[in-house]
Amino acid sequence: MKPDKITEAAPGSEDAQNAHDNGCSCGSAEHAGVPSPECMPDEELLYDLADLFKVFGDTTRIKMLYALMGQELCVADLAELIGATQSAVSHQLRTLKQVRLVKFQRDGKNVIYSLSDDHVYTMLAQGMTHICE
């Protein structure tokens, strides 16, 4: 049975050594249970997650996502709102669609874009909260 609270052992003590008998090589007695490699997500999922986070590495795409947080917009309105060309917006929308951060619907000749789901909103809000703390 594991204790409810991990207590710190004095460096070099028998308790500190026992805390690392699980194979941890970090030198810290702060944690007792290092997850096994089997607990790690599949390599392909990790690759996809890294690709998703790469998309957030472009200021223009972030502006576009923020612009779409509260409204649906066509390319022309989105371009005007963020101060970019329609061509640049269209190019970035293709990237955002590929990773399913935005969705679209046709309205006659216009294509209207919006965030794909609440997860996108949550990721942006959590990211902003993190950097503002």
N, C-alpha and C positions, 0 to 999 in steps of 0.2 A: 504494500500500500504506500503510495507517494504522500509526502506531507503536503498540507494545504499551502504552506508558505516555505519558500526556499530561504534558508538562513545562510549568511555569509560565514565561511570557514576561514580561519587564520591561514595566511599563505604558509605552505610547508607543513601544515598540520595533517594528521591522518584523515580528517574529514575532507580537507581540500583534495587530497589524493583520491579518496573514494569518489568524490564528485566527478573526477576525470577518468575513472575506470571504465566509463562508457565509450572511450575512444576519442574524446574531444582533444584537439591539439592547440586550442586557442590560449591556454594558460590561465583561464579565468574559472573561478569556482562559483560564479554568479548563476550558472544554469546547470541543471543536472541531467536534462534529457535532450540530447541532440537527435533530431529526426534521422531516420535511415534514408539512404538514397532512394529506396522504393517509395518514399512519401513525396518525392519530387514529381511535379507534373511531367508529362510526356515532352520530349525534346521539341517535337513539332509544335505543341501548344505554346511552349516558351518562345519559340521563334515567331509565331503569330502574335504573341503578346508584345514582343520587342518591336515588331513592325507597326503595331497599333500605336505604341508610344512614340515611335519616330514621327508619326503624322502630327503629333502635338508639338513638334520641334520647329514649326514654321509660323511666324507671326501673322502672316496673311491668313493662313488657315484658322488660327485661333480667333482672329477678328471675325471671320466668316461664321464660325461656330457660335461666337457670342451674339452676333447679329441675328442668328437664327434661333436663339434661345427663347425668344418671346413671340416670334412671328414667322410666318411663311413668306418667302420672298422669291421673286424671279431674278435671273442673272443681272438684268439692268439695275434693278433696285438694290441688289446686294452690292454691286460694283460701286454705285453712287454712295451708298452708306459707308463703305469701308475705304473709299478713295482709291480704288483700283480700276484697271481697265476691265471691260467685259471679257476680253480674251484671257486675262490673268485669272479672273474669277472662274471662268469655265474650266481652265486647266486645273485649278486647285479643287474644284468640285469633283472632277473625275477621280482625284486621289481620295477625297473624303467619301465618295460613293464606294470605291473599291474596298475600303475597310469598314463599310456600313455605318459610318457616323452620320451621314445624311441620306434622306430618301427624297424622292421626287414624284410629282404627279403632273400629268399634262392638263392644261386648261386652254383648249383651242390650240393656238400656235405657241402659247407660252408654256414654259416648264416652271413649276413652282417647287421650291426646295424647302425642306424643314429638317430638324434634327430627327434621327431615326427613332429614338426612344428616350425614355427618362434616364437611362444609363449614361448617355452622352452628357446630359445636363448635370448629372451627379458627378461625373468625372471632372467637368470644368469647375463646378462649385467647390469640390473637394480640393482640387489643385489650387484654386484661388485662396481658399481657407488656409491651406498649408503654407503658402508663401507669405501670407499676411500675418501669420502668428509670430 
